[in-house]
Amino acid sequence: MADWLIFAEKHDQAQKIADTLFDKGKATGNFNKGGFGGQSISSVLSGEVRIVHFSGHIYEMMMPPKQDNKYSLVTEEKTNRFGLKYGGEQKSLTEIFDNYPIQLNPNNIKWKFSQDKFKSLSANMKQLYMNSQNIIVSTDFDNEGEMIFRNWQLNNIKHPKWNSMYRAKMNSTTPKDIKYAFQHLIPYTQDNGVLKSMYAQGFARSMADYEYGLSFTFYGWMLAQKNNSKRGQYGRLKNSLLGVVYNQELAHDNFKPSSNYRIDMILPNGDVLKGDEEYTFKTEEQAKNFIDENKLSNEVHIDFEETEKVLSPPKLYSRNELLVALMKKHEKLLSKNDTWNTHLQTLYDQHSLLSYPRTDVQYISEEIYKTLQSLANTESVKKLLDIRIQSVTKSHDINNDLIFNTNQPPKKKHVDPSKLEGESHFALVPTDREPSNFNTLSKVEQAVYMEDLTRTMSIFCNNNITTQRAYHSEDSHFKATQTRTKQYGYKILLDNIKKDEGSFIDKGTYKVSYKVSEVKAKRPSLFTKVSLISMTKRVNWGTSATRDSTIEDLINKGSLVIKDNHLRINSDLKDTIQLLMDKGLIDFEMTSDWQTQLNKLSNYDQAIQFIESTRKDTEQVHRTFKDILS
């Protein structure tokens, strides 16, 4: 009997754990056949230790007809006592519809392996589980990671070993983090609420989204049958994403171009002060006539107020902010069907260069700050940062005024313990591992790492300082703001250098001229992947693990179409989406409310209450479709 059985989430993670824990001897065996490990080969865990691993979710809920035949399109096929089969006849759609919406029994959910090959993997895990004294769960420390293990245990273990079960919490796959996690295991019996909360939120989300999403999908299928139209993709988050892109597309396409005409003042050096509303006209002719009538002085006193604007280094990256930055700056590096998520996971799982990548947090602890101080002083990081600094100063032809000081105390916008309360992870930052293998990374991986590294290392840099002058005419009807950089500071490291605006003319009386400028009404912009992902976090739709993947799924399956880098709705779905909008079946507020409630769940009972409350939303969808389909 093994003393310790460790469940990892995937192969790379399992191998990293083995490489760290098995420091006293050589491990033997196979992760998927008998477990990988050995006797007395770890200085952290005594006795025999074995490691097995999942391959993500190896179980998934069966589709509705397999959960209950009442959701099937055909009657249940049975065999009578004479061995003759009967049933299997087509049901009427009315009969099936009346059995909806889907409502599963939480205590009797039917599961299946997501792939057939996982059957033997699961059997191996079960045998080892039964023959091990202590169980350690080391899947990702989040809702999904907890659900991966719990779903397996639910389907294989009648009597879980709760009294001998422990949780390993890792923020990265570096040896330091792995060793610390296994030296500070969390007993399931002494859980302070975090583990219960992760399971409650994961279970509630999967149940509610299953019932709502697949019920809606069935209604959508019936609607497509009735109207002989394209069948769409439906679900809580998908509906809102399609709805908001559709609304923006309508606003963009239905925009009526219009212009006003503004009189602007031109200074002798060519700088322009813009006129205010009093000097804005509906037609160009009106504006020109006003100038021709000599109602404007040709000699004007120009004044300004000068202020100094100091910007400290920006917040650290969460997943969402990092993805947005990568899409803006490096999207061309990705090949077709490639995603940034793939490379984030690789840098986390395989290379151990980035911390946990599915986080919405933008703060770190004082301990992590100290780790970053040490990382900043490694030769590899110094070299990478020096290359960046030289490249930026040369390309922009500016002096290097950046001061890099790792000894400075942390700023609250980066290190704030209060912002980490109740959070499982911190900001997405480089790990303590020195990137000595940087040159062996792929070009895309290098771009991801450098984007995160420079943002993180900027917390040790000096501020950016600009001088701003708010110019105005004596009567204040003509104004302009000009900016001049006094100190580039951290912006050199971030390659965020902007040219100075204006020539900073002195106060005084000048001979001026005037011109008419067309001011076009701004057409609403179509969404891009960047702007859509940014919006989803702002309005609290989905999680850091689901936002970008759901958008990619809508694109890959053709519900969203990319044209000139902008997102549009598949033309075959527009009538359907308009109908759903008109009937209130796409509910932006509900999508946000669900996520807000999910984030507050702390135990199983609350999860059940949440599922019951969301069923009211699904029942309302059912009633609305009944009216539409009648």
Secondary structure, DSSP 8 states (H G I E B T S, - for coil): -EEEEEEESSHHHHHHHHHHH--SS--EEETTBBEEEEES--SSS-SEEEEEE--S--EEE--HHHH-GGGSSB---EE-TTS-EE---B--HHHHHHH-S----TTS--EEESSTTHHHHHHHHHHHHHTEEEEEE-S-SSHHHHHHHHHHHHHH-SS--GGGEEE---SS-SHHHHHHHHHS-EEGGG--SHHHHHHHHHHHHHHHHHHHHHHHHHHHHHHHHHHT------SHHHHHHHHHHHHHHHHHHT----EEEEEEEE-TTS-EEEE-GGGEESSHHHHHHHHHTT-S-SEEEEEEEEEEEEE-------HHHHHHHHHHHHGGGS-TT--HHHHHHHHHHTS--B--SS-----B-HHHHHHHHHHHTSHHHHHHHHHHHHHHHHHHT------B-TTS---TTTB-GGGGTT-S-----B-SS--TTGGGS-HHHHHHHHHHHHHHHGGGB--EEEEEEEEEETTSSEEEEEEEEEE-GGGGTTT-----BS----SEEEE-EEEEEEEE--------HHHHHHHHHHTT-S-TTTHHHHHHHHHHTTSEEEETTEEEE-GGGHHHHHHHHHTT-S-HHHHHHHHHHHTT--SHHHHHHHHHHHHHHHHHHHHHHHHHH-
